[in-house]
Amino acid sequence: MKFYSTRDASKKLFALADAAFLGLAPDGGLFVPERIPQVDMRRVCELAEVSYADMAGYLAGLIFDDVPEATIADVVRKAYDFDINLHFFDQKKGALELFHGPTFAFKDFGARFMGQMTGRLNATDGLTILTATSGDTGSAVAGGFYNVPGVDVVILYPDGKVSPLQEAQMTTLGGNIHPLRVRGNFDDCQRLVKAMFNDTDLRSRKRITSANSINLLRWIPQSFYYFFAHCLWSAFTGCEAADIVVPSGNYGNITAGMLAARMGMPVRRFVAASNANDVVPEFLITGDYKPRASVRTVANAMDVGAPSNFERMMWLYGDVENLRTQVVGFSATDAEILDAIREIEEKYDYISDPHSAVGYLAAKYYDIEGYWLSTASPAKFGEVIEKAVGHWPEIPAALRERMEKERVYTMMDASDSDLKDYLLAL
Ligand SMILES: *Cc1c(COP(=O)(O)O)cnc(C)c1O
């Protein structure tokens, strides 16, 4: 299987390793597979009974069909050693908990697969992953690439502007993970990373690549849990196709679900659920796509005003009329999100993180038969939970231990030449 850019009408094909190391296509588009393989759902659910990793291995083999089977088996076994759970709230709806991985958010599913796969595609040369983060991406990438042979990870984050928990997740691993605490803001971190990618001298001396969320090695494996969820759902309810609500920001998660649907995963409809950053729900109503600057909300991992994966969505559906046949939109205000967290605790004795609470609200609004994706553990958003229900969520032992470990990072000015020297000396 090869890949091409959403913006390229001539469909110039790229091999997997090239597409993966480029991240974004040279024309600014996003990589998509040259064809969409069809799955055998019976086989998927048989394998899902064995383990998530076995099922993921089968699905990955259909798309990454020129990677040896044994390599894929090893990648999924190392990437997927944690639980996934469909928590039913009543007979017809539940939360698909995708936050039982090491960084307590669904991004582990993409980042860990990418980390393992990159290690295999890059068997011979040293490679440095360079990424800027405002918090959550950095922890998922650090976790995903931790101990991957031949790969160093350099993460830039703004001094004093990430939460103590996020900082602990990036700075307590050590080994091949190199956190840089930059005297500046997130924009400075992004500018520095961009400067390194534009520095031809540096690039001739050092292999660097990014690991951002549009990378196909992060995007494609996010389609696998939709298959797993379908098997859990149909086993429990006897129903064939479910309503699937996806709390969305950059729309990588939901477009991965749409890819799963095209591969043969049954679905009744998707609900694209957003916070106040509602460009896509608005587009579904008006047919006009108007990207804009993001606004800050209590579900801040979804604060995106110009979702990158919009192009993949339009690649999958063609136009808004076709999109509307399978997708509806929903958006929630901060006040509604906080109320929902309170209501979920009162009615179901369950603490939901703010992003998943958007899913709950959309599920209620559309009176779904199905599930919403629960994208993060409430433990990551203690301040918001406290604001909603008056107390902190329980913090899992693994997270508490990380918080207590010594944080090791390098302080750095927001200077191109300092960063370049650092990278060359690594
Ligand atoms: C990244 C993230 C989202 C949004 O996912 P997209 O793929 O960007 O739509 C939702 N919730 C949490 C907790 C996240 O970290």
The ligand as an SDF file (V2000), in Angstrom:
LIG
                    3D

 15 15  0  0  0  0  0  0  0  0999 V2000
   -6.7300   15.3540   21.2790 C   0  0  0  0  0  0  0  0  0  0  0  0
   -7.9160   15.2210   22.1520 C   0  0  0  0  0  0  0  0  0  0  0  0
   -9.2470   15.3310   21.6650 C   0  0  0  0  0  0  0  0  0  0  0  0
   -9.5440   15.7010   20.2360 C   0  0  0  0  0  0  0  0  0  0  0  0
   -9.2040   14.7010   19.3170 O   0  0  0  0  0  0  0  0  0  0  0  0
   -9.0310   15.0920   17.7700 P   0  0  0  0  0  0  0  0  0  0  0  0
   -8.5140   13.8670   17.1250 O   0  0  0  0  0  0  0  0  0  0  0  0
   -8.0640   16.2240   17.7290 O   0  0  0  0  0  0  0  0  0  0  0  0
  -10.3800   15.4890   17.2770 O   0  0  0  0  0  0  0  0  0  0  0  0
  -10.2880   15.1090   22.5390 C   0  0  0  0  0  0  0  0  0  0  0  0
  -10.0730   14.8300   23.8390 N   0  0  0  0  0  0  0  0  0  0  0  0
   -8.8260   14.7220   24.3420 C   0  0  0  0  0  0  0  0  0  0  0  0
   -8.6630   14.4250   25.7930 C   0  0  0  0  0  0  0  0  0  0  0  0
   -7.7100   14.9100   23.5310 C   0  0  0  0  0  0  0  0  0  0  0  0
   -6.4790   14.8200   24.0630 O   0  0  0  0  0  0  0  0  0  0  0  0
  1  2  1  0
  2  3  1  0
  2 14  2  0
  3  4  1  0
  3 10  2  0
  4  5  1  0
  5  6  1  0
  6  7  2  0
  6  8  1  0
  6  9  1  0
 10 11  1  0
 11 12  2  0
 12 13  1  0
 12 14  1  0
 14 15  1  0
M  END
$$$$
